[in-house]
Amino acid sequence: MKESAKYAKIVEWSEEDQCYIGSAPGLVLGGSHGKDEKAVFEELCQIVEEAIAIYQKDGKPLPPSTSGRDFANKMQHVA
């Protein structure tokens, strides 16, 4: 399993920005954005890979993983 698989990647539509916003909670602040949902996800995956590489290069421990925490089902109960 790739290290990046341990981090949830979220792409959602932003009414305010009128584009898709991609984020990886707990790993990177910000993320990617654009009009094409698939392109935003692909860019986000690359950003996650790069962030992990930077942590490893700097000898810093990676943040706790965020995958497997069932975010999607938990978010249904937020609204």
C-alpha positions in Angstrom: 0.0 0.0 0.0 1.2 3.4 -0.9 1.8 5.9 2.0 -0.6 8.3 0.4 -3.5 5.8 0.7 -3.5 6.4 4.4 -4.9 9.9 3.9 -8.5 10.8 3.0 -8.8 13.0 -0.1 -11.9 15.0 -0.5 -13.2 16.8 -3.6 -16.3 18.9 -3.2 -18.1 21.7 -5.1 -17.8 25.2 -3.7 -20.8 27.4 -4.4 -18.8 30.4 -3.2 -15.8 29.8 -5.5 -17.9 28.1 -8.3 -15.3 25.3 -8.7 -14.3 22.0 -7.2 -12.0 22.2 -4.1 -9.7 19.3 -3.2 -8.3 18.8 0.3 -6.5 16.3 2.4 -7.4 17.0 6.0 -4.7 16.5 8.5 -1.9 16.4 5.9 -1.9 19.6 3.8 -3.5 23.0 4.3 -5.3 24.1 1.2 -5.2 21.7 -1.8 -6.3 22.1 -5.4 -9.2 23.7 -7.2 -10.6 23.8 -10.7 -13.7 23.3 -12.9 -13.0 19.6 -13.7 -13.7 17.3 -10.7 -11.4 14.5 -12.0 -8.5 16.8 -12.7 -8.8 18.3 -9.2 -8.7 14.9 -7.7 -5.6 13.9 -9.8 -3.9 17.1 -8.8 -4.8 16.5 -5.1 -3.3 13.0 -5.2 0.0 14.5 -6.6 0.0 17.2 -3.8 -0.5 14.4 -1.2 2.5 12.5 -2.7 4.6 15.6 -2.7 3.7 16.5 0.9 4.6 13.0 2.1 8.0 13.3 0.2 8.7 16.6 2.0 7.9 15.1 5.4 10.2 12.2 4.7 13.0 14.4 3.2 12.9 16.6 6.3 12.9 13.5 8.6 9.6 14.5 10.2 7.0 12.0 11.2 3.9 11.9 9.1 0.7 13.1 10.7 -1.8 10.4 11.8 -3.6 8.8 8.9 -7.1 9.9 8.1 -8.3 7.1 5.9 -10.5 4.4 7.3 -12.3 6.8 9.6 -15.6 6.6 7.7 -15.7 10.4 7.1 -18.4 10.1 4.4 -20.9 8.5 6.6 -20.1 10.7 9.6 -20.5 13.8 7.5 -24.1 12.7 6.6 -25.0 13.4 10.2 -23.5 16.9 10.5 -26.1 18.9 8.6 
